[in-house]
Amino acid sequence: MVIGHRGAPGYLPEHTRAAYALAFAMGVDAVEPDVVVSRDGVLVVRHENEISGTTDVADRPEFADRRTTKTIDGERVTGWFAEDLDWAELATLRARERLPELRPASAAHDGEEPILRLRDVLDLAAGAGRGVVVEIKHATFFASIGWDIAELVADELRSSGFDGPLWIESFEASVLDRVRARGIPASYVYLLEASGAPVDDPSTPYAEVMTAAGIDALVGRVDGISVDKAVLLRPHPSVVADAHARGLQVFTWTCRPENRFLERRFRLPGAAAALGDYRSEWGVIRSLGVDAVFVDHPDLGVAFFSPQN
């Protein structure tokens, strides 16, 4: 399965209507919206709750007083945050390319589109007949300021009437438990970093989760895992086989073709933005039998990974 990671951000600013439409047109099986929470409890589609990197909020004088510093999942972050603006205010913002130095063609579309709500993406996917992979961001942080994002997601999915293929994922397994407990029919996928530990369970490092014993503990709790591709590119990875042996699917993120994102051995001469030997890197990933990949360039992903190709 090929998943348009935030739409088609290799070509257009992420999480915009145009980026999702392009991903559908290029043949993805599903798209992945990241969700955070506005001040009035609306589920907003942004990569992070700090929004100055992907919107024009920093240039808007009416929001100058909203700039602040917070601790998000243990890190000090300064900027503008979705939870400090109502949806009516957020709806006035315009999306920007997150990596303009790397993707100037996408940055040329800065300011053209408003940001979206989760409901908007669900409606777009339903209209296109495609699936949605909802990533829940910063559940523990949002709980600390009074928002149960599991309840918000469950309510939105139920009220939207979305009946297409649905996956719900997070780097925090506890929020997946809470959404599942609310009776939302979906496949639940635990996101795993190559290093570190989840903020909701810091005593259990991600590396421990990816052992055979760690995967045993996930059986019956989730339907799959989604691992940083760096894990799969290490010598003799066994996580895919271990998960499959226990009936769990394995997703991986994020397959990007530019030199900057490729493992060093697959980079080609040229700038960070130049395409490297992505086919060789992706070939290693494909050979391991993963069930789904997240891609920034849907056309390249579909051409390489789709079974008919």
C-alpha positions in Angstrom: 0.0 0.0 0.0 1.3 3.5 -0.9 0.3 6.3 1.4 0.5 9.9 0.5 2.4 11.3 3.4 0.6 14.6 4.2 -0.7 14.5 0.6 2.0 15.1 -2.0 4.5 17.3 -0.2 7.3 16.6 -2.7 5.4 18.9 -5.0 3.0 21.1 -3.0 2.8 22.5 0.5 1.8 19.7 2.8 -1.7 19.1 4.2 -3.3 21.4 1.6 -6.4 20.5 -0.5 -4.2 20.7 -3.6 -1.6 18.3 -2.1 -4.2 15.7 -1.2 -5.9 16.0 -4.6 -2.6 15.5 -6.4 -1.9 12.4 -4.2 -5.2 10.9 -5.2 -4.6 11.8 -8.9 -1.2 10.0 -8.7 -2.8 6.8 -7.4 -2.1 6.5 -3.7 -4.2 4.0 -1.7 -4.5 6.4 1.2 -3.4 9.7 2.6 -2.0 10.6 6.0 -3.3 13.7 7.9 -1.6 14.7 11.2 -4.0 16.1 13.7 -3.6 18.7 16.4 -6.2 20.7 18.4 -7.4 24.3 18.1 -8.3 26.4 21.1 -11.9 25.6 20.6 -11.4 21.9 20.1 -11.4 21.6 16.3 -9.1 18.9 14.9 -6.7 20.8 12.6 -4.4 19.1 10.1 -0.8 20.3 10.7 2.5 18.4 11.0 3.0 19.9 14.5 1.0 22.1 16.8 3.7 24.8 16.3 2.5 26.3 13.1 4.9 29.0 12.1 6.9 26.7 9.9 3.9 25.7 7.7 1.7 28.8 7.7 2.0 32.6 7.4 1.0 33.2 11.1 4.4 34.8 11.9 3.6 37.5 9.3 0.2 38.3 10.6 0.3 41.3 13.0 -3.0 40.4 14.6 -1.4 37.2 16.0 1.9 38.7 17.1 0.9 38.5 20.8 0.3 34.7 20.5 4.0 33.9 20.1 5.2 32.0 23.1 7.5 29.3 24.4 6.2 25.9 25.6 7.6 22.5 26.5 6.2 19.9 24.1 7.0 16.3 24.8 10.1 17.4 26.8 11.4 19.9 24.3 11.3 23.7 24.6 9.6 25.2 21.5 9.0 28.8 20.6 6.5 29.9 18.1 2.8 30.0 17.4 0.6 27.1 18.4 -2.7 25.7 17.1 -4.1 25.4 20.5 -3.8 29.2 21.1 -6.0 30.1 18.1 -9.7 29.4 17.4 -10.6 27.6 14.2 -12.0 30.8 12.8 -8.6 32.4 13.3 -6.7 29.4 12.0 -8.9 29.4 8.9 -7.6 32.8 7.9 -4.0 31.5 7.7 -2.4 30.3 4.5 -0.1 27.3 4.1 3.6 27.4 3.3 6.2 24.9 2.3 7.9 23.5 5.3 11.3 22.9 3.5 11.6 25.8 1.1 15.3 25.5 0.7 14.9 21.9 -0.4 11.6 22.2 -2.4 11.5 25.6 -4.0 8.9 24.5 -6.6 6.5 23.7 -3.8 7.4 27.0 -2.0 6.3 28.8 -5.1 2.7 27.9 -4.0 3.1 29.5 -0.6 0.0 31.5 0.4 -2.3 29.9 -2.1 -4.3 27.6 0.2 -5.9 27.7 3.6 -5.2 25.0 6.2 -7.6 22.2 6.7 -9.5 20.3 9.4 -9.6 16.6 9.7 -13.2 16.7 8.5 -12.1 18.3 5.3 -9.5 15.5 4.6 -12.1 12.8 5.4 -14.5 14.4 3.0 -11.8 14.6 0.3 -10.8 11.0 0.7 -14.4 9.8 0.7 -15.0 11.6 -2.5 -11.9 10.0 -4.1 -12.7 6.6 -2.7 -9.4 6.3 -0.8 -8.3 5.5 2.7 -7.1 7.7 5.5 -4.3 7.2 8.0 -5.0 9.5 10.9 -1.9 10.4 12.9 -2.7 11.6 16.4 0.0 14.1 17.5 1.1 15.0 21.1 -1.7 13.3 23.0 0.0 13.6 26.3 0.6 17.3 25.8 -2.9 18.0 24.8 -4.2 16.1 27.8 -2.0 18.3 30.0 -4.0 21.4 28.8 -7.4 19.8 29.1 -8.0 18.1 25.7 -8.7 14.4 25.4 -7.7 14.1 21.8 -8.8 10.4 21.7 -12.4 11.6 22.4 -12.1 14.4 19.9 -10.9 12.0 17.2 -13.5 9.4 18.0 -16.3 11.9 17.9 -15.1 13.4 14.6 -14.8 10.0 12.9 -18.2 9.0 14.1 -19.9 12.2 13.1 -18.2 12.4 9.7 -19.7 9.2 8.5 -16.4 8.2 6.8 -16.7 4.6 5.8 -13.6 4.1 3.7 -10.4 2.3 4.7 -9.2 3.8 8.0 -6.1 3.5 10.1 -5.3 5.4 13.3 -1.7 5.8 14.3 0.4 7.5 17.0 3.8 7.4 18.7 1.8 7.0 21.9 0.2 3.6 22.2 -2.1 4.7 25.1 -4.0 7.1 22.9 -4.6 4.2 20.4 -6.0 2.2 23.3 -8.4 5.1 24.2 -9.7 5.5 20.7 -10.2 1.8 20.3 -12.1 1.7 23.6 -14.6 4.2 22.1 -15.6 1.6 19.5 -14.1 3.2 16.4 -13.7 0.5 13.7 -10.2 1.0 12.3 -6.8 -0.6 12.1 -4.5 0.7 14.9 -0.9 1.2 14.2 1.9 2.0 16.7 4.5 4.4 15.3 8.1 3.6 16.3 11.1 5.8 16.2 14.6 4.4 15.5 15.7 5.6 19.0 14.2 7.2 22.1 11.1 6.3 24.0 7.4 7.3 23.8 6.4 10.3 26.0 3.5 8.3 27.4 5.7 5.3 28.4 9.3 6.6 28.8 10.4 3.4 30.6 9.9 1.3 27.4 12.3 2.5 24.7 11.1 2.0 21.1 14.1 -0.3 20.5 12.7 -2.6 23.2 9.3 -2.6 21.5 10.9 -3.8 18.3 12.3 -6.9 19.9 10.5 -10.2 19.6 9.3 -9.9 23.2 8.2 -6.4 22.7 6.2 -7.3 19.6 4.6 -10.2 21.6 3.3 -7.6 24.0 1.6 -5.7 21.2 -0.4 -8.7 20.0 -4.1 -8.0 20.6 -3.4 -4.3 21.4 -2.6 -3.0 17.9 -2.9 -4.3 14.4 0.4 -3.1 13.1 3.6 -1.1 13.7 5.1 1.7 11.6 8.8 2.0 11.8 11.4 4.6 10.8 12.9 3.3 7.6 16.3 3.6 9.3 15.4 0.5 11.3 14.9 -1.5 8.1 18.1 -0.3 6.5 20.3 -1.7 9.3 22.1 -5.0 8.7 19.9 -8.1 9.2 16.7 -6.4 10.3 14.2 -8.9 11.8 11.4 -6.6 12.9 9.3 -7.2 9.8 9.5 -11.0 10.0 8.9 -10.9 13.8 5.8 -8.7 13.4 4.4 -10.8 10.5 4.9 -14.0 12.4 2.7 -12.5 15.1 0.0 -11.3 12.7 0.9 -7.7 12.7 1.3 -5.5 9.7 4.4 -3.4 9.1 4.4 0.1 7.7 7.5 2.3 7.2 8.2 6.0 6.9 9.2 8.1 5.0 10.4 7.1 1.5 11.8 10.3 0.0 14.0 10.4 -3.1 16.2 13.4 -2.4 19.8 13.0 -1.3 19.1 14.7 2.0 16.8 12.0 3.1 18.6 8.9 1.8 21.0 6.8 3.7 24.5 7.9 2.8 25.3 4.9 0.7 22.4 5.8 -1.6 23.3 9.4 -2.2 24.5 10.6 -5.6 26.7 13.6 -6.4 24.8 16.8 -6.3 22.9 19.0 -3.9 20.8 17.9 -1.0 17.7 18.5 -3.1 18.9 16.4 -6.0 17.5 12.9 -6.5 19.7 10.2 -5.2 19.7 6.4 -5.9 16.4 6.2 -4.2 15.4 3.1 -6.2 18.2 1.1 -4.5 17.2 2.2 -1.0 13.5 1.6 -1.7 14.5 -1.8 -3.1 15.9 -2.9 0.2 12.7 -1.8 1.9 10.5 -3.6 -0.6 12.6 -6.8 -0.3 11.7 -7.1 3.4 8.0 -7.4 2.6 6.6 -4.4 4.3 2.8 -3.9 4.0 2.8 -0.1 3.4 5.1 2.8 2.7 4.7 6.5 3.3 5.9 8.7 0.4 6.3 12.4 -0.3 6.3 11.9 -4.1 3.2 9.8 -4.8 4.0 9.2 -8.5 7.4 7.8 -7.7 6.0 5.7 -4.8 3.2 4.2 -6.9 5.5 3.5 -9.8 8.0 1.7 -7.5 5.9 0.0 -4.9 2.5 -0.8 -6.3 2.2 -4.6 -6.9 1.2 -4.1 -10.6 4.5 -2.4 -11.2 
